[in-house]
Amino acid sequence: MNGSWADFFPYFAGAFKIIVLGIVAYLAIKWHFDEERRVREAEGAVFDTPSAMKKLSMIFAFIAFFVVLIVLVVYATNWVLY
């Protein structure tokens, strides 16, 4: 190991892949829920809006999940490669 870019590439590529796939999965699930909400509102169903505390807790959980996932990917990659 001489500290070249090839030693660190698997870490960054794996973390980038996990981040992108996580964001895309989140947006796909969100789109489906929003579409269902739009259809139900067109039918006349009434929804309550989530509170600010619930939104903040969901954002925190989302960020914490991906930070833990990135750390696990880095350590697993290190364990597999070396």
C-alpha positions in Angstrom: 0.0 0.0 0.0 1.6 3.2 -1.2 -1.2 5.6 -0.7 -2.3 5.8 -4.3 -5.8 6.6 -5.4 -6.5 3.0 -6.1 -6.3 2.2 -2.4 -9.1 4.6 -1.6 -11.3 4.3 -4.6 -13.4 1.3 -3.3 -14.3 3.3 -0.2 -15.5 6.3 -2.1 -17.2 4.3 -4.9 -19.0 2.1 -2.5 -20.1 5.0 -0.3 -21.2 7.0 -3.4 -23.2 4.0 -4.7 -25.0 3.5 -1.4 -25.8 7.2 -1.1 -27.2 7.5 -4.7 -29.2 4.3 -4.4 -30.6 5.4 -1.1 -31.6 8.8 -2.4 -33.2 7.3 -5.5 -35.1 4.7 -3.4 -36.3 7.4 -1.1 -37.6 9.5 -4.0 -39.3 6.6 -5.6 -41.1 5.6 -2.4 -42.0 9.3 -1.8 -43.4 9.6 -5.3 -45.6 6.6 -4.8 -47.0 7.9 -1.5 -47.5 11.4 -3.0 -49.3 9.9 -6.0 -51.6 7.8 -3.7 -52.3 11.0 -1.7 -53.1 12.9 -4.8 -55.6 10.3 -6.0 -57.3 10.0 -2.6 -57.6 13.8 -2.3 -59.2 13.8 -5.7 -61.7 11.3 -4.4 -62.4 13.6 -1.4 -60.4 11.9 1.4 -59.0 14.3 4.0 -55.4 13.9 5.3 -53.8 15.6 8.3 -50.4 17.1 7.7 -47.5 15.9 9.8 -46.1 18.2 12.5 -42.8 19.9 12.3 -41.4 17.6 15.0 -42.4 14.5 13.1 -40.7 15.9 9.9 -37.5 16.7 11.8 -37.4 13.3 13.3 -37.9 11.6 10.0 -35.1 13.7 8.4 -32.8 12.9 11.4 -33.5 9.2 11.1 -32.9 9.3 7.3 -29.5 11.0 7.8 -28.4 8.8 10.7 -29.3 5.7 8.7 -27.1 6.7 5.8 -24.2 7.8 8.0 -24.2 4.4 9.7 -24.6 2.7 6.3 -21.6 4.5 4.9 -19.5 3.7 7.9 -20.4 0.0 7.6 -19.6 0.0 3.9 -16.2 1.5 4.6 -15.3 -1.0 7.3 -16.7 -4.0 5.3 -14.7 -2.9 2.3 -11.6 -2.6 4.4 -12.2 -6.0 5.9 -12.8 -7.7 2.5 -10.0 -6.1 0.7 -7.3 -6.3 3.3 
